[in-house]
Amino acid sequence: MRGLRRSRRVAALAGTIALAIALAACSSDDTVHLAVPDQVDGAIASDIQGQLQTAVEKAVAAAGASGAIVGVRVPWSGVWNAGIGTVAPDGASVGSDMTFHAGAVTRSMTCDVLYGLVHDGVVSLDDTAGKYVTGIGDQENLTLGQLCDSTTGLASYAPQIDVRTRATPERQWNPRELLGYGLSRGAAAQPGTVFADSDTGYVLLGLALERATDKSADQLYQQYVFGPNGLRSSSLPSTGNAQLQGLWTGNAADGTAACTAPTPIVDLSPTAGFTASGVISDLTDLSQYAQALALGLRSYDAPGRFENALPAVANGPSWFTARGGAYQAGSLIGQYGSVPGALTAAFADRNTGMSVVVTINNSRASADLVRNLAWELAAIASKAPAASGRTAPQAGLPWTAEDMAAQVAAAAVCPIP
């Protein structure tokens, strides 16, 4: 019954018609069909574009960044893709077609691999991590489902390697190293009880899936993520780097952020993120991926993946929850987070297919800044007028663009002009 409701929701996208498109899978000769929303082939109205650009420019300044890449798809209205600012202070202009670090969107993709393997009967959500990965001590009874849901209580490894990663971003990391740093910090909660985002948990999940299949994480991503979603420019490489390089704003002598002199973070190795944040992608790919994830368009999408979600933050709004490797914010589903040098968010509306993808090239600010920016852009885009012959949906989001603009300002580390 749940699957029937989901099918009806996709088929009845407000103001759109479900359009089946054929995409040749990167990992096989099969053809995959994604019932993506019928997108208006044109630009969003100029006044909406102006509001979107102003919001991004203010967020770039607030983050101490020099540039950003942003894409907004509004099926009933149009598209806005843009490169904002420069790749570095006084550098070349940012191009909207540049590759960048997908960051925490990788977590959703790792869960896609899990659900794909469950669909194929290779693993179960209730399998324990200890069944596949040895040497993890008291954490051997954590289940693959708990790792995906991030309800393990495992602490993050990122604080343990952050300084070294910024100093030598090109350094190659073994996933076992990352796991060891995270496990050494212990667990903060009883497994299965609360959501607590854990990069350590997603690294452990990636290792478990490799062991269960005798395939590399990159091979699994090709099979279950990049191919089925038609992603042409995405990878989980062990070497290589994104075209949009990163920055980090350190402190001035007086202890304040040195906003006029950020430090470059060049050639960040994807191995520092592995299956928690290692994917490199571009705007076209992540926009399509966000839609496919939110609308449940892949053959392995389980109706219950996002059900019974837990609060994403303590004492937060009731509409902000998490489950299945993704956050839910009102009707939006997606991910957000940071890697050294970049803040990235990708969300799509599970009812209309409207999507927002944005990355900012400085990681000094909290990842909350890029999350709130994405929600601000979604609020602006949700008010976009319908193109000729289309109808705008009636449903809205439980916040306003002004609400989120204030939240972006509150997360600022540098002055906003």
C-alpha positions as CSV (number, residue, x, y, z in Angstrom):
1,M,0.0,0.0,0.0
2,R,2.9,2.3,0.8
3,G,4.4,1.6,-2.5
4,L,1.1,2.4,-4.3
5,R,0.9,5.7,-2.5
6,R,4.4,6.5,-3.5
7,S,3.7,5.6,-7.1
8,R,0.6,7.8,-7.1
9,R,2.6,10.7,-5.6
10,V,5.2,10.5,-8.3
11,A,2.6,10.1,-11.1
12,A,0.7,13.1,-9.8
13,L,3.5,15.6,-9.3
14,A,1.8,19.0,-8.9
15,G,1.9,21.0,-12.0
16,T,4.1,18.4,-13.8
17,I,3.8,15.3,-15.8
18,A,6.0,12.3,-15.0
19,L,8.3,12.0,-17.9
20,A,10.2,8.7,-18.4
21,I,13.7,9.2,-19.8
22,A,16.1,6.5,-20.8
23,L,19.6,6.7,-19.5
24,A,22.4,4.3,-20.4
25,A,23.8,3.0,-17.1
26,C,27.4,3.6,-16.7
27,S,28.1,0.2,-15.3
28,S,26.1,-2.0,-17.7
29,D,24.4,-2.2,-21.0
30,D,21.0,-2.0,-19.4
31,T,18.8,1.1,-19.9
32,V,17.3,2.7,-16.8
33,H,14.2,4.8,-16.7
34,L,13.7,7.6,-14.2
35,A,10.3,9.1,-14.0
36,V,11.7,12.6,-13.5
37,P,9.4,15.6,-13.4
38,D,8.7,17.3,-16.8
39,Q,10.9,20.3,-16.5
40,V,10.1,23.6,-18.1
41,D,12.9,24.1,-20.6
42,G,13.8,27.7,-19.8
43,A,15.1,30.1,-17.2
44,I,13.3,31.0,-14.0
45,A,11.8,34.5,-14.0
46,S,14.4,37.2,-13.8
47,D,13.1,38.6,-10.5
48,I,13.3,35.1,-8.9
49,Q,16.8,34.8,-10.3
50,G,17.7,38.1,-8.7
51,Q,16.5,36.9,-5.3
52,L,18.4,33.6,-5.6
53,Q,21.6,35.3,-6.6
54,T,21.4,37.9,-3.8
55,A,20.9,35.1,-1.3
56,V,23.9,33.1,-2.5
57,E,26.2,36.2,-2.7
58,K,25.4,37.0,0.9
59,A,26.0,33.4,2.0
60,V,29.4,33.4,0.2
61,A,30.4,36.5,2.1
62,A,29.1,35.1,5.4
63,A,31.2,32.0,4.9
64,G,34.4,33.9,4.0
65,A,34.3,32.1,0.6
66,S,35.2,33.5,-2.8
67,G,32.7,31.6,-4.9
68,A,29.9,29.1,-5.1
69,I,28.1,26.8,-7.6
70,V,24.3,26.7,-7.4
71,G,21.5,25.0,-9.3
72,V,17.8,25.4,-8.8
73,R,15.3,23.3,-10.8
74,V,11.6,24.3,-10.6
75,P,9.7,21.9,-12.8
76,W,6.7,24.2,-13.3
77,S,8.8,27.4,-13.8
78,G,12.3,26.9,-15.1
79,V,16.0,26.4,-14.2
80,W,18.7,28.6,-12.7
81,N,22.3,27.3,-12.8
82,A,25.1,29.7,-11.9
83,G,28.8,30.0,-10.9
84,I,29.1,32.8,-8.4
85,G,32.3,34.7,-7.7
86,T,35.8,33.3,-8.2
87,V,37.7,30.1,-7.5
88,A,40.0,32.0,-5.1
89,P,40.4,35.7,-4.1
90,D,41.4,37.5,-7.3
91,G,41.1,34.2,-9.2
92,A,39.2,33.1,-12.3
93,S,35.5,33.1,-12.4
94,V,33.6,30.0,-11.1
95,G,31.9,28.0,-13.8
96,S,28.6,26.3,-13.2
97,D,29.9,23.2,-14.9
98,M,32.9,22.7,-12.6
99,T,33.1,19.5,-10.5
100,F,33.1,19.9,-6.7
101,H,33.0,17.8,-3.5
102,A,29.6,16.3,-2.9
103,G,30.4,16.0,0.8
104,A,27.8,14.5,2.9
105,V,25.6,13.7,-0.1
106,T,27.9,10.7,-0.2
107,R,26.2,9.3,2.9
108,S,22.9,9.0,1.0
109,M,24.7,7.3,-1.8
110,T,26.2,4.8,0.5
111,C,22.8,4.0,1.8
112,D,21.6,3.6,-1.8
113,V,24.3,0.8,-2.2
114,L,22.9,-0.8,1.0
115,Y,19.3,-0.7,-0.2
116,G,20.4,-1.9,-3.6
117,L,22.2,-4.9,-2.1
118,V,19.1,-5.6,0.1
119,H,16.9,-5.5,-2.9
120,D,19.2,-8.0,-4.7
121,G,19.2,-10.3,-1.6
122,V,22.9,-9.9,-0.9
123,V,22.7,-8.4,2.6
124,S,20.0,-7.5,5.1
125,L,19.4,-4.3,7.1
126,D,19.6,-6.5,10.2
127,D,23.0,-7.9,9.4
128,T,25.6,-6.9,11.9
129,A,28.8,-5.0,11.0
130,G,30.8,-7.7,12.8
131,K,29.6,-10.2,10.3
132,Y,31.7,-8.5,7.6
133,V,34.3,-6.3,9.4
134,T,36.7,-7.6,12.1
135,G,38.5,-5.8,14.8
136,I,35.7,-3.3,15.7
137,G,35.3,-4.5,19.3
138,D,32.1,-3.6,21.1
139,Q,30.6,-2.2,17.9
140,E,30.4,-5.6,16.1
141,N,26.6,-5.8,16.9
142,L,25.7,-2.6,15.2
143,T,23.4,-3.3,12.2
144,L,23.8,-2.1,8.7
145,G,20.5,-0.4,9.0
146,Q,21.6,1.5,12.1
147,L,24.8,2.6,10.3
148,C,22.7,3.9,7.4
149,D,20.2,5.7,9.7
150,S,23.2,7.1,11.8
151,T,21.7,5.8,15.0
152,T,24.8,4.0,16.2
153,G,26.0,6.7,18.6
154,L,29.5,6.5,17.0
155,A,31.5,9.7,17.3
156,S,33.0,11.5,14.3
157,Y,36.5,10.9,13.1
158,A,36.7,14.3,11.3
159,P,37.9,16.3,14.4
160,Q,40.8,13.9,14.8
161,I,42.2,14.5,11.4
162,D,41.0,18.0,10.5
163,V,44.2,19.9,11.2
164,R,46.3,17.4,9.3
165,T,43.9,17.3,6.4
166,R,44.0,21.0,6.0
167,A,47.8,21.0,6.2
168,T,48.3,18.2,3.7
169,P,45.0,17.9,1.8
170,E,46.5,15.6,-0.8
171,R,47.4,12.9,1.8
172,Q,46.0,9.4,1.1
173,W,44.0,7.9,3.9
174,N,43.1,4.2,4.4
175,P,39.5,3.7,5.5
176,R,40.7,1.6,8.4
177,E,42.6,4.7,9.7
178,L,39.5,6.8,9.5
179,L,37.5,4.1,11.3
180,G,40.1,3.7,14.0
181,Y,40.1,7.4,14.8
182,G,36.3,7.4,15.1
183,L,36.0,4.2,17.1
184,S,38.7,5.5,19.5
185,R,36.3,8.3,20.6
186,G,33.7,5.8,21.7
187,A,29.9,5.9,21.4
188,A,27.8,8.7,22.8
189,A,24.4,7.0,22.8
190,Q,22.7,3.6,22.9
191,P,22.5,2.2,19.3
192,G,19.1,2.6,17.7
193,T,17.8,5.3,20.0
194,V,18.7,8.7,18.6
195,F,20.0,10.2,15.4
196,A,23.6,11.5,15.6
197,D,25.3,12.1,12.2
198,S,28.4,10.0,12.2
199,D,31.0,9.9,9.4
200,T,32.6,7.0,11.2
201,G,29.4,5.0,10.8
202,Y,29.3,5.6,7.1
203,V,32.9,4.5,6.7
204,L,32.1,1.3,8.6
205,L,29.1,0.8,6.4
206,G,31.2,1.2,3.3
207,L,33.8,-1.3,4.5
208,A,31.1,-3.8,5.4
209,L,29.5,-3.6,2.0
210,E,32.9,-4.0,0.3
211,R,33.5,-7.2,2.4
212,A,30.0,-8.5,1.7
213,T,30.4,-8.2,-2.0
214,D,34.1,-8.6,-2.6
215,K,33.9,-5.4,-4.6
216,S,35.4,-1.9,-4.1
217,A,33.3,0.9,-2.9
218,D,33.8,2.6,-6.3
219,Q,32.5,-0.5,-8.1
220,L,29.5,-0.6,-5.9
221,Y,28.8,3.1,-6.5
222,Q,29.0,2.5,-10.2
223,Q,26.6,-0.4,-10.0
224,Y,24.0,1.1,-7.6
225,V,24.4,4.9,-7.7
226,F,26.1,6.4,-10.7
227,G,24.6,4.0,-13.3
228,P,21.0,3.8,-12.1
229,N,20.8,7.6,-11.5
230,G,22.4,8.4,-14.9
231,L,25.3,10.3,-13.3
232,R,28.0,10.9,-15.9
233,S,30.4,13.2,-14.0
234,S,30.4,11.6,-10.6
235,S,33.0,9.3,-9.0
236,L,34.3,8.0,-5.7
237,P,38.0,8.1,-6.6
238,S,41.1,7.2,-4.6
239,T,43.0,9.9,-6.4
240,G,42.0,13.0,-8.2
241,N,40.4,16.2,-7.1
242,A,37.5,18.6,-7.7
243,Q,37.9,21.5,-10.1
244,L,36.5,23.9,-7.6
245,Q,39.3,24.1,-5.0
246,G,38.6,25.0,-1.4
247,L,39.6,27.6,1.2
248,W,39.9,27.8,5.0
249,T,39.7,31.0,7.0
250,G,42.0,31.0,9.9
251,N,42.3,33.5,12.8
252,A,43.9,36.9,12.7
253,A,46.2,38.0,15.5
254,D,43.3,39.3,17.5
255,G,41.5,36.0,17.4
256,T,38.9,37.0,14.9
257,A,38.4,35.3,11.5
258,A,41.0,36.5,9.0
259,C,38.4,37.0,6.3
260,T,40.7,38.9,3.9
261,A,43.4,36.1,3.8
262,P,41.9,32.6,3.5
263,T,44.3,29.7,3.1
264,P,43.9,27.6,-0.1
265,I,43.1,23.9,0.3
266,V,44.4,22.4,-2.9
267,D,43.9,18.8,-4.2
268,L,41.9,17.5,-1.3
269,S,42.0,13.7,-1.4
270,P,38.6,12.0,-1.6
271,T,40.1,9.3,0.6
272,A,39.7,11.6,3.6
273,G,36.0,11.0,3.2
274,F,35.7,7.6,1.6
275,T,32.0,6.5,1.8
276,A,31.1,9.3,4.2
277,S,32.0,12.3,2.0
278,G,34.4,11.2,-0.8
279,V,32.3,11.6,-3.9
280,I,33.2,14.2,-6.5
281,S,30.3,15.4,-8.7
282,D,28.9,18.3,-10.7
283,L,25.7,20.3,-10.7
284,T,23.9,18.3,-13.4
285,D,24.5,15.0,-11.7
286,L,23.7,16.2,-8.1
287,S,20.5,17.9,-9.2
288,Q,19.3,14.8,-10.9
289,Y,20.4,12.6,-8.0
290,A,18.6,14.8,-5.5
291,Q,15.3,14.4,-7.4
292,A,15.7,10.6,-7.8
293,L,16.4,10.2,-4.1
294,A,13.5,12.4,-2.9
295,L,11.0,10.9,-5.4
296,G,12.1,7.3,-4.9
297,L,12.6,6.6,-8.6
298,R,15.2,3.8,-8.5
299,S,14.2,0.1,-8.6
300,Y,15.7,-0.5,-5.1
301,D,14.0,2.4,-3.3
302,A,12.1,1.0,-0.3
303,P,8.9,2.7,0.7
304,G,9.9,2.7,4.3
305,R,13.4,4.1,4.0
306,F,12.4,7.5,5.3
307,E,9.6,6.5,7.5
308,N,9.7,6.7,11.4
309,A,12.3,9.4,11.1
310,L,14.0,10.7,14.3
311,P,14.6,14.3,15.3
312,A,17.6,15.6,13.4
313,V,18.7,17.9,16.2
314,A,17.7,18.2,19.9
315,N,14.9,20.6,20.6
316,G,14.6,21.4,16.9
317,P,11.5,21.9,14.8
318,S,9.2,18.9,14.4
319,W,9.6,19.1,10.6
320,F,13.4,18.5,10.7
321,T,14.1,14.8,10.9
322,A,16.5,12.2,9.6
323,R,16.5,8.5,8.5
324,G,17.8,6.4,5.7
325,G,21.0,8.4,5.1
326,A,19.1,11.7,4.5
327,Y,17.5,14.6,6.2
328,Q,13.8,15.5,5.9
329,A,12.9,19.2,6.2
330,G,9.2,19.6,5.6
331,S,8.7,18.1,2.1
332,L,12.4,18.3,1.2
333,I,14.7,15.3,1.4
334,G,18.5,15.6,1.0
335,Q,21.8,16.0,2.7
336,Y,24.3,18.7,3.7
337,G,27.7,18.9,5.3
338,S,31.3,19.9,5.0
339,V,34.7,18.7,3.9
340,P,37.9,20.7,4.3
341,G,37.4,23.7,2.0
342,A,33.8,23.2,1.0
343,L,30.2,23.3,2.3
344,T,27.6,21.5,0.2
345,A,23.9,20.8,0.3
346,A,21.5,19.0,-2.0
347,F,17.7,18.8,-1.4
348,A,14.6,18.0,-3.5
349,D,10.9,18.2,-2.8
350,R,9.3,14.7,-2.6
351,N,6.0,16.1,-3.9
352,T,7.0,18.4,-6.8
353,G,10.6,17.4,-7.7
354,M,11.9,21.0,-7.1
355,S,15.6,20.7,-6.3
356,V,18.3,22.9,-4.9
357,V,22.1,22.1,-5.0
358,V,24.7,24.5,-3.7
359,T,28.4,24.4,-2.8
360,I,30.5,27.1,-1.2
361,N,34.3,27.0,-1.3
362,N,35.2,27.7,2.3
363,S,34.5,25.4,5.3
364,R,35.3,27.7,8.2
365,A,31.6,28.2,8.9
366,S,29.3,25.5,10.3
367,A,27.6,23.3,7.7
368,D,24.3,24.8,9.1
369,L,25.1,27.8,6.9
370,V,24.9,26.0,3.6
371,R,21.9,24.0,4.9
372,N,20.0,27.2,5.7
373,L,21.0,28.7,2.4
374,A,19.6,25.7,0.5
375,W,16.3,26.1,2.4
376,E,16.3,29.8,1.7
377,L,16.7,29.1,-2.0
378,A,14.0,26.5,-1.8
379,A,11.6,28.9,-0.2
380,I,12.3,31.5,-2.9
381,A,12.0,29.0,-5.7
382,S,8.8,27.6,-4.3
383,K,7.2,31.0,-5.1
384,A,8.3,31.0,-8.7
385,P,5.4,31.8,-11.1
386,A,4.2,29.0,-13.4
387,A,5.3,29.1,-17.0
388,S,2.7,29.3,-19.7
389,G,0.5,26.2,-19.6
390,R,1.7,25.1,-16.2
391,T,0.2,25.3,-12.7
392,A,2.2,26.1,-9.6
393,P,1.6,23.8,-6.6
394,Q,-0.3,25.0,-3.6
395,A,1.7,23.3,-0.9
396,G,4.5,25.3,0.7
397,L,7.4,24.9,3.1
398,P,7.2,25.4,6.9
399,W,9.6,28.4,6.8
400,T,10.1,31.6,4.8
401,A,13.0,32.8,2.8
402,E,13.4,35.6,5.4
403,D,13.6,33.0,8.2
404,M,16.5,31.2,6.6
405,A,18.3,34.4,5.5
406,A,18.4,35.3,9.2
407,Q,19.8,31.9,10.0
408,V,22.5,32.2,7.4
409,A,23.4,35.6,8.9
410,A,23.5,34.1,12.3
411,A,26.0,31.4,11.1
412,A,28.3,34.0,9.5
413,V,32.0,34.0,10.3
414,C,32.7,37.0,8.1
415,P,30.9,40.3,7.5
416,I,28.0,40.4,5.1
417,P,28.0,43.6,2.9
